[in-house]
């Protein structure tokens, strides 16, 4: 399974819900939606600053990742970015691929 990082920012309404039910409820909600997409939760951290939470998860593919992100965003309670994460081995394999690319202006 592929790993993803969801970067979450709560709207004002989302923060009200977080404050009313607590952080543990958000972690359980994440577990539930990820499981329904065929995935699992690796970690869920709340943060201070521009982003409110960082979620590392496993999902079957990009379609499941997009569906998960869209389901959360459609509530209007969160804004999120889903980032595909690569292992060192995947980067090694990508670096070994020989491609022909014409840079802009070449």
N, C-alpha and C positions, 0 to 999 in steps of 0.2 A: 504494500500500500504506500501511497505517496504521503509525504508530510507537508503540512501547510501551517502558516502563521496568519492568524486573523488579528488584525489591529483594529480595536474597537473604540469608538467615541460615542458616549451616550448623549442623546438630546436632553433637553430639560425634562421632558416627560419620562424619558428612560431613567434619568437620575432619580426622579421621584419614586419610580418603581423599585429601583435598587435600594433606596433608603427605606422604603416601606417593608420590603421582604428580605433584604440583606444579601450579602455576597454569596453565601452558600446556595441560595436559591438560583442565582445566575449560573453558578457552576453546574448545578443539576440540570438546569434548562439547556445548557450547552451540551452536556452528556447526552441528553434525550434527543436533541436535534441531530447531533452527529451520529448517534446510533441509528436513527431513522434513515440516514443517508448511507448507512453501511460502514460508518467509521467509528472512531473512538477518540477520546480526549486524552492527550498526554499531560498537559499542564494548563492552568488558567491563573494568570497573575493580574491583579489590579495594579494600576500605576498612577503616579502623580504627574501632572503636566498636560501636554496636548492630547495624549492618548489616555483612555481610561482603563483599558485592559488589553492584555496580550494572551492569545490562546494558541497553543501548539496542539495540532490534532493530526490524525491520520484519516485519510479518505480514499476511496477506491480510485478516483480520477478527477480530472478538472471539471467534468460535468457535475459530479457530486459536490465539489467545492463551490462551484458557481451557484448551484441550487441552495446550498446552505447559506451562502452570503446573501442571496436574494431573499430568502425566507426571513432572515433577520432584518435586513434593510426595509423590507416591505411593511414591517410593523410601524415604521416611522419613529421608533424609539432608539435606534442605533444607526450610526454611519460606520461602515467597516471596509477594510481592504483585506483581500485574501492574497497571500503571497506564497507561491510554491517554494518549498525548501529543497535544496539539493544536498546529498551527501558528498563527502570528499571523493568517493569512488565515482559517483555520477559526473562530477566535474572533471575527473581524470579521463573518463570515457569521452566526454564532450570535447575536451582539449585535444584528444587523439584523432578526432574526425578532421579529415582534410577537405576543406571547402574552397571554392573559388568565389571571391566576392570583389566586385568593383566598387571602390569607395566613391562617395559623392565627388564629382568634379574630376574623376580620373578618366 
